């Protein structure tokens, strides 16, 4: 199974180098691709300093758009799967081994890193939000999905056109990807990963991104 790692990054200069050093313990440089989503700091330079290829959006276009930019590049590289890994230290690089050991079936479109939510140091509002959105997305997908807010995932790249993922989007993109994959008849598998809360903060904006999620939810609900 040929796969590479896509790391979307926005104003991540303060912690990207540490994240990349951790990932490099488990894979080679040519299997990593950073997508700088219009940062105003030296995010791109931090990636290139370590010999990592970095694509750059001149303006901030959103996490979903950055992921799609990386996936299209991954297809050019001949990757079969793209593993997405957040830049902000919210994932444990050791869990890359869980994905590399996974054996997804021919009907699997996405493998989600399923975090343990209860009994962790994840803030209560994030635990609540994850539980609610996972239920909402499962209802739209017409089958149970796993950890709808997890950005630690693996996508099967030859299904990009079949599933019809949007070419642009922000944080709602990842939830929408689960729904679209399931509605096309593909399965969403899961591997268990560690729950990490780094305290680096999130670029998610509560009002703006909640409204985007709800807009996406109601649009897909009307097409049930």
ABEGO torsion letter per residue (X at the ends): XBBBBBBBBBGAAAAAAAAAAAAAAABBAAABBBBBBGBABAAAAAAAAAGBBBBBBABBAEAAAAAAAAAAAAAAAGBABBBBBBAAGABBAAAAAAAAABBBBAABABBBBBBBABGBABBAAAAAAAAAAAAAAAAAAGBBBBGAABABBBBBAAAAAAAGBBABEBAAAAAAAAAAAAAAGBBBBBBBBBBBBAGAEBABBAAAAAAAAAAAAAAAAAAX
